[in-house]
Amino acid sequence: MAKKKIKIGVLFGGKSAEHEVSLQSARNVIRALNKNKYQITPIKINKNGKFNLNSIKNFNVIFPVLHGPFGEDGSIQGLLKLAGVPFVGAGVLGSAVGMDKDVMKRLLRDVGIPIGKFITLKIGDKVNFNKVKKELGLPLFIKPANMGSSVGINKVKNENEFKKAAREAFSFDTKIIIEEFIKGQEIECSVLGNDKPVASIPGEIIANQEFYSYDAKYIDKGSVAEIPAKIDKNTIKKIQELAVQVFQILNCEGMGRVDFFLKKNGEAIVNEINTIPGFTSISMYPKLWEASGLPLPKLLDKLIKLAIDRFNREQKLKTTVK
């Protein structure tokens, strides 16, 4: 007798500036899922937030392939939790803190994880360019606090660029981050697991532009991925250990890609975590796992199993006092 297929809903699109990237990721995930094992339903959310499906309760598991706000920030995770449906990736808290660069950096700083210097501004805050320059130096980066895929990020070298970049970042979010420029290799490491997460081999992004921008990632192929990264064994181990630490500190589950700057003196600085990393054909998360011996179909199997395991564990928790 044939084994019953797992009903999986692949959730993609959404109300974010990364809608198009999400479509690419979802296409790749659907193509790689084992059709003998899964009954797959694509669930598209349009740019107004409308689902092309009336109910999400008819699934064994949901795979959110949503990037940015309203998909990676805990919103959809909260909805799925209320609906009582297992889902792939971080829960509400891990998603929310992973998405908010300000909160994420403060949590990491609090436990002594090495991060770059930064300043947070909210809409209405008075900004003194000279004060910022004195504290962080030039050049510096300005980015929205809650946005992924390098959307709304600018490298700033003078006051005019500073004002323009702040305006652009505030057009995407009510809170922005100003960060010091850190010269170093851009290293990325994938993490997989729930309570016992493991790290992939690290890779390096070599950007052919000023920095690894949205265009460099997805549009003009302005970057090259070097997998594995050309770094020594001790540095690889340090990056992997730090990646797992970051994943655990931020309450992440399932998957996450941790990005670093590796300075010439060997110091690794954590830049950020991405809790729903890209799954496009050029995305680092699946490519790093493939190079670590876990091809995409097997990686997806593992992520789905982790989602169901977590759900089953949570179902055993008490919800009443009697």
C-alpha positions in Angstrom: 0.0 0.0 0.0 1.4 3.4 -1.0 2.3 5.7 1.8 0.0 8.7 2.2 1.6 11.9 0.8 2.3 14.8 3.2 0.1 17.8 2.2 2.3 20.8 2.0 1.4 24.4 1.2 4.1 26.6 -0.2 3.4 30.2 0.8 4.9 32.9 -1.3 4.6 36.5 -2.6 3.4 38.8 0.1 3.1 42.5 0.9 6.8 43.3 0.8 9.4 44.9 -1.4 10.8 41.4 -1.8 7.7 40.0 -3.5 9.5 39.1 -6.7 12.4 37.4 -5.0 9.9 35.3 -3.1 8.4 34.1 -6.4 11.8 32.9 -7.5 12.5 31.2 -4.2 9.1 29.4 -4.2 9.5 28.2 -7.8 12.8 26.6 -6.9 11.4 25.0 -3.7 8.3 23.6 -5.5 10.6 22.2 -8.3 12.9 20.5 -5.8 10.2 19.0 -3.5 9.9 15.2 -3.8 6.6 14.7 -5.7 6.3 11.1 -4.5 6.4 12.2 -0.9 4.5 15.5 -1.0 1.2 16.7 -2.3 2.1 20.3 -3.1 -0.2 23.3 -3.2 1.3 26.7 -4.1 -0.3 29.5 -2.0 0.3 33.0 -3.5 -0.3 36.1 -1.4 -0.6 39.1 -3.7 0.9 42.6 -3.1 -2.3 43.7 -1.2 -2.0 40.8 1.2 -4.8 38.7 -0.4 -4.4 34.9 -0.3 -5.5 32.8 -3.3 -6.9 30.2 -0.9 -9.7 30.3 1.6 -8.2 28.1 4.3 -4.8 27.1 5.4 -6.0 24.4 7.9 -6.1 21.6 5.3 -2.3 21.0 5.3 0.1 18.8 7.2 2.7 21.6 7.0 3.1 25.1 5.5 6.4 26.1 4.0 6.6 30.0 4.1 8.9 31.2 1.4 8.2 34.9 2.2 10.9 37.4 2.5 10.8 40.7 4.4 7.9 42.3 6.3 4.5 40.4 6.6 6.3 37.1 6.0 9.6 36.9 7.8 8.8 39.2 10.8 6.5 36.9 12.9 3.2 38.0 11.3 2.5 34.9 9.2 4.1 32.7 11.9 1.5 34.0 14.4 -1.3 33.4 12.0 -0.2 29.8 11.4 0.3 29.2 15.1 -3.2 30.4 15.9 -4.5 28.2 13.0 -2.7 25.2 14.6 -0.7 24.3 11.5 3.0 23.2 11.6 5.2 25.5 9.6 8.9 25.6 8.5 11.3 28.0 10.1 11.5 30.2 13.1 8.5 30.9 15.4 7.0 34.2 16.2 9.7 35.5 18.5 12.7 34.3 16.5 11.2 35.7 13.3 10.5 39.1 14.9 13.9 39.6 16.5 15.7 38.3 13.5 13.9 40.8 11.3 14.4 43.8 13.5 18.1 44.7 13.0 18.0 47.1 16.0 16.6 44.6 18.5 18.7 41.8 17.0 22.0 43.8 17.4 21.1 44.8 21.0 20.4 41.2 22.0 23.7 40.0 20.4 25.7 42.9 22.0 24.2 42.0 25.4 25.7 38.5 25.4 29.1 39.6 24.0 28.7 38.5 20.3 31.0 40.7 18.2 29.0 43.2 16.2 29.7 46.5 14.5 28.9 49.9 16.0 25.5 51.2 15.1 23.0 54.0 15.8 19.2 53.6 15.6 16.9 56.5 14.6 13.1 56.7 14.6 10.9 58.9 12.5 11.0 62.4 14.1 14.4 62.0 15.7 16.8 64.9 15.1 19.8 63.8 13.1 23.2 65.5 13.4 25.4 64.3 10.6 28.7 65.5 12.2 27.8 63.7 15.5 27.1 60.5 13.6 30.3 60.9 11.5 32.3 61.4 14.7 30.8 58.2 16.3 30.9 55.9 13.3 33.3 57.4 10.9 32.9 57.5 7.1 31.9 55.7 4.9 28.8 54.3 6.7 25.7 52.3 5.9 22.1 53.4 6.3 19.3 50.8 6.1 15.7 50.2 7.2 15.5 48.3 10.5 13.0 45.8 9.1 13.8 44.8 5.6 15.8 42.1 4.0 17.6 41.4 0.7 19.6 44.7 0.9 16.4 46.7 0.1 16.7 50.4 0.9 20.4 50.1 1.9 22.9 52.8 0.9 26.6 53.3 1.5 27.2 57.0 2.5 30.3 59.1 2.1 29.1 62.7 2.7 26.3 64.7 4.2 24.2 65.0 1.0 24.3 61.2 0.5 23.5 60.8 4.2 20.3 62.8 3.9 19.2 61.1 0.8 19.9 57.6 2.2 18.0 58.4 5.4 15.0 59.5 3.4 15.0 56.3 1.3 15.4 54.1 4.4 12.6 55.9 6.2 10.4 55.3 3.1 10.6 51.5 3.9 10.4 51.6 7.7 9.7 53.9 10.7 13.0 53.0 12.2 16.4 53.0 10.6 19.9 51.7 11.4 23.2 53.6 10.8 26.2 51.3 10.8 29.9 51.7 10.7 31.7 50.4 7.6 33.6 47.3 8.4 36.3 46.3 5.9 36.6 42.6 5.4 35.5 39.5 3.6 31.7 38.9 3.4 31.2 35.4 4.8 27.9 33.6 5.1 27.0 30.4 7.0 23.8 28.4 6.9 22.3 26.9 10.1 19.8 24.0 10.3 18.0 22.5 13.2 15.7 23.1 16.2 17.3 22.5 19.7 20.5 21.0 18.2 21.3 23.2 15.3 24.3 22.6 13.0 26.2 24.9 10.7 27.2 24.4 7.0 30.6 25.1 5.6 30.9 28.9 5.1 31.0 30.7 1.8 32.2 34.1 0.7 30.3 36.7 -1.3 32.6 38.7 -3.6 30.6 41.7 -4.7 31.7 43.5 -7.9 29.9 46.6 -6.7 30.3 49.0 -3.8 28.5 46.4 -1.6 26.2 43.4 -1.9 23.1 45.3 -2.9 19.7 44.0 -4.0 20.7 44.5 -7.6 23.9 42.6 -7.1 22.0 39.7 -5.5 19.1 39.3 -7.9 19.2 41.5 -11.0 22.6 42.2 -12.6 24.5 39.2 -11.0 27.0 41.7 -9.6 28.5 39.2 -7.2 30.3 35.9 -7.1 29.9 33.2 -4.5 33.0 31.3 -3.5 32.0 28.0 -1.8 33.7 27.0 0.3 35.2 30.3 1.4 39.0 30.4 1.2 39.7 30.6 5.0 41.7 28.5 7.3 40.2 25.6 9.4 40.3 27.5 12.7 38.4 30.4 11.2 35.8 28.0 9.6 35.2 26.5 13.1 34.9 29.9 14.7 32.4 31.1 12.1 30.3 27.9 12.4 30.3 28.1 16.2 29.3 31.8 16.1 26.6 31.1 13.6 25.0 28.5 15.8 25.3 30.8 18.9 23.5 33.6 17.0 20.8 31.2 15.9 20.2 30.0 19.5 20.5 33.5 21.2 17.8 34.9 18.8 15.4 31.9 19.5 15.6 30.7 15.9 14.4 27.3 14.7 14.5 25.4 11.4 16.7 27.5 9.3 18.8 30.6 9.3 21.7 32.2 7.4 24.1 34.2 9.4 26.2 36.8 7.7 29.7 38.0 8.9 32.5 40.4 8.1 35.8 38.7 8.4 38.6 41.3 9.1 42.2 40.9 8.0 43.3 40.3 11.6 41.0 37.2 11.7 38.2 38.9 13.8 34.7 37.8 12.8 32.0 40.4 13.1 28.3 39.3 13.0 26.3 41.4 10.6 22.8 39.8 10.7 20.7 36.7 10.5 18.1 35.9 7.8 15.4 33.6 9.2 13.8 32.9 5.7 16.8 32.9 3.5 16.5 32.9 -0.3 15.9 29.6 -2.1 16.5 30.9 -5.6 18.9 29.1 -7.9 21.7 31.5 -6.8 20.8 31.7 -3.1 23.6 31.0 -0.6 21.5 29.1 2.0 20.8 26.0 -0.2 24.1 26.3 -2.0 26.1 26.1 1.2 24.2 23.0 2.4 24.6 21.4 -1.0 28.4 21.9 -0.7 28.2 20.5 2.8 26.6 17.2 1.4 22.9 18.0 1.7 21.3 18.6 -1.7 18.2 20.8 -1.9 15.5 18.0 -2.0 17.1 16.4 1.2 17.4 19.8 2.8 13.7 20.5 2.2 12.8 17.0 3.7 14.8 17.9 6.8 13.2 21.3 7.2 9.7 19.8 6.9 10.5 17.1 9.5 11.9 19.8 11.8 8.6 21.8 11.5 6.4 18.7 12.2 8.7 17.6 15.1 8.4 21.1 16.8 4.7 21.2 16.3 4.2 17.7 17.9 6.4 18.8 20.8 4.5 22.0 21.4 1.2 20.1 21.2 2.2 18.3 24.4 2.5 21.5 26.4 -0.3 22.4 28.8 -2.6 25.2 27.8 -4.7 25.2 31.0 -3.8 25.2 34.7 -6.1 22.3 35.6 
